[in-house]
């Protein structure tokens, strides 16, 4: 586990692909427990360590995850995430180039719980949630493109689903149309940057994840 930022109220860590943020039916140890163990050992804390989960990343995605270390920070961060005051920037490697090098995607997403998958529509449907993201092309090679994506809404599998609907499935993402998987089971989507005003100190916070250990990321990065 790699800590990117830490203070008395929050901790931001870099999640590896394959890790789960919170416990699930697999029974695998979640990142939240790893962070608790780290805090317990570092600060010699007796008993339970408080750690609040304020958002998640899909298991095959890597990059920044923000946790709250106090109940005060948890309450405020939950509100900030809900109100769009936490700005998240993702990088995605896709096989195809979007129609335009820069633009906005707007879809209505319907989530299928059984399949753990979302479906994108260009028109409003019952039970659908509006999904908006901005993207721009920031790198390319003969075979791949690197897109920077800024989320304006937070929906289930939003980036994966919307890019696939635009004809640009993320490398390795079999669920959304990639032709083959990545060798390590990851998908080439990185939670690259997170920016917000600290919930307690009110100072600006900006954190950036390192690139995955993969020559393709390094070759495409600006």
C-alpha positions in Angstrom: 0.0 0.0 0.0 1.3 3.4 -0.9 0.2 6.5 1.1 0.0 9.6 -1.1 -1.3 12.1 1.5 -2.0 11.9 5.2 -3.0 14.2 8.1 -5.1 13.9 11.3 -8.4 13.8 9.4 -7.9 12.2 6.0 -5.6 9.7 4.3 -5.3 9.2 0.5 -3.8 6.0 -0.8 -2.9 4.5 -4.1 -5.0 1.4 -4.8 -3.5 -1.4 -6.9 -5.7 -3.0 -9.5 -7.3 -6.2 -8.1 -7.7 -4.7 -4.6 -11.2 -4.2 -3.2 -11.9 -1.0 -1.3 -14.5 -2.5 1.1 -15.2 -6.0 2.1 -17.5 -8.1 -0.2 -18.7 -11.6 -0.7 -15.2 -12.8 -1.9 -13.9 -12.5 1.6 -10.7 -11.0 0.3 -9.0 -8.5 2.6 -10.1 -5.0 1.6 -7.9 -1.9 1.2 -9.8 -0.3 4.1 -8.5 -3.0 6.5 -5.0 -2.6 5.1 -5.2 1.1 5.8 -6.5 0.5 9.4 -3.6 -1.9 10.0 -1.1 0.7 8.8 -2.7 3.4 11.1 -2.8 1.1 14.1 0.9 0.2 13.8 2.1 3.7 12.9 0.4 5.5 15.8 0.4 2.5 18.2 -3.4 2.8 18.6 -5.0 0.4 21.0 -8.4 -1.1 20.0 -10.4 -0.3 16.9 -9.1 2.2 14.4 -11.7 4.6 12.9 -11.7 4.7 9.1 -14.5 6.0 7.0 -15.0 4.9 3.3 -16.3 7.9 1.3 -16.0 6.5 -2.3 -14.9 3.4 -4.1 -13.0 2.3 -7.2 -13.9 -0.8 -9.2 -11.7 -3.8 -8.4 -9.7 -3.8 -11.7 -9.1 0.0 -11.5 -6.0 1.5 -9.9 -5.3 4.9 -8.4 -6.3 7.3 -5.6 -8.8 6.5 -2.9 -9.7 9.0 -0.1 -10.5 7.8 3.4 -11.7 9.7 6.4 -9.8 9.3 9.7 -12.3 11.1 11.9 -16.1 11.1 12.0 -16.1 14.9 11.4 -14.2 14.5 8.2 -16.4 11.5 7.1 -19.6 13.5 7.5 -18.2 16.5 5.6 -16.5 14.4 2.8 -19.7 12.5 2.2 -21.5 15.8 1.7 -18.7 17.1 -0.5 -18.7 14.0 -2.7 -22.5 14.1 -3.0 -22.5 17.8 -4.0 -19.7 17.4 -6.6 -17.1 19.4 -4.6 -14.4 16.7 -4.9 -12.9 16.9 -8.4 -11.6 13.6 -9.8 -9.5 13.2 -12.9 -9.0 9.8 -14.5 -6.7 8.6 -17.2 -7.9 5.8 -19.6 -6.1 3.9 -22.3 -8.4 3.0 -25.2 -7.9 1.2 -28.5 -10.0 3.6 -30.5 -9.8 7.4 -30.9 -13.0 9.3 -30.0 -14.8 11.1 -32.9 -13.3 14.4 -31.5 -10.0 14.9 -29.6 -11.9 16.8 -26.9 -15.6 16.8 -25.9 -18.4 15.9 -23.5 -20.3 12.7 -23.3 -23.9 12.7 -22.0 -25.8 9.4 -21.6 -28.6 7.9 -19.5 -27.3 4.8 -17.6 -29.4 1.9 -16.5 -27.7 -0.4 -14.0 -28.3 -4.2 -14.2 -27.6 -5.4 -10.6 -27.5 -9.1 -11.6 -24.9 -8.6 -14.3 -23.1 -5.8 -12.3 -23.1 -3.8 -15.5 -24.5 -0.5 -16.7 -26.1 0.2 -20.1 -25.9 3.6 -21.8 -28.7 5.3 -23.8 -28.7 8.5 -25.7 -32.2 9.3 -24.5 -33.9 9.4 -21.1 -35.4 6.1 -19.9 -37.3 5.1 -16.8 -34.9 4.3 -13.9 -32.0 5.7 -15.9 -29.5 8.2 -14.3 -28.0 11.0 -16.3 -24.2 10.6 -16.7 -21.9 13.4 -17.9 -18.1 13.4 -18.4 -15.6 15.6 -20.2 -12.6 14.0 -22.0 -9.6 15.1 -24.0 -6.9 13.2 -25.9 -3.6 13.7 -24.1 -1.4 10.9 -25.7 -1.4 8.4 -28.5 0.6 5.7 -30.2 0.0 3.7 -33.3 -2.4 1.4 -31.5 -3.7 3.2 -28.4 -5.0 6.5 -27.1 -4.7 8.1 -23.7 -7.7 10.1 -22.6 -8.0 12.4 -19.6 -11.5 12.1 -18.2 -13.2 14.5 -15.7 -16.4 13.2 -14.1 -19.3 15.6 -13.7 -21.6 12.9 -12.2 -20.8 9.7 -10.3 -22.6 6.7 -11.7 -22.0 2.9 -11.6 -19.2 2.0 -14.0 -19.7 5.5 -15.6 -16.4 6.0 -17.4 -16.2 2.3 -18.6 -19.8 2.4 -19.9 -19.7 5.8 -21.5 -16.4 5.4 -23.3 -17.6 2.0 -24.6 -20.8 3.6 -25.8 -18.7 6.2 -27.7 -16.8 3.4 -29.4 -13.8 3.6 -27.2 -13.8 0.6 -24.7 -11.0 0.8 -22.2 -8.0 -1.6 -22.8 -8.6 -4.9 -20.9 -12.2 -4.2 -20.0 -13.9 -7.3 -21.4 -17.2 -6.4 -19.7 -17.5 -3.3 -21.8 -16.3 -4.5 -25.2 -12.5 -4.8 -25.1 -11.3 -7.7 -27.3 -8.8 -9.2 -24.8 -8.0 -8.9 -21.1 -4.8 -7.4 -19.7 -2.4 -10.1 -18.4 -2.8 -9.0 -14.8 -6.6 -8.8 -14.9 -6.6 -5.0 -14.6 -8.3 -2.5 -16.9 -6.3 0.5 -18.1 -8.2 3.0 -16.0 -6.4 5.1 -13.4 -7.8 7.5 -10.8 -5.0 9.9 -11.5 -5.8 13.1 -9.5 -8.1 14.3 -6.8 -8.7 17.9 -5.8 -10.8 19.4 -3.0 -10.9 21.8 -0.1 -9.9 20.0 3.1 -13.0 19.3 5.1 -11.6 20.6 8.4 -8.6 22.9 7.7 -10.2 24.4 4.5 -6.8 24.3 2.8 -6.7 23.2 -0.9 -5.7 19.5 -1.3 -4.4 18.1 -4.6 -3.0 14.5 -4.9 -1.7 12.6 -7.9 -1.3 8.9 -8.3 1.8 7.4 -9.9 1.5 5.6 -13.2 1.0 1.9 -13.1 4.1 -0.1 -13.7 3.5 -0.7 -17.4 5.7 0.5 -20.3 2.5 1.4 -22.2 1.4 4.0 -19.6 4.9 5.6 -19.6 5.0 5.6 -23.5 1.6 7.4 -23.7 1.8 9.8 -20.8 2.4 13.4 -21.7 
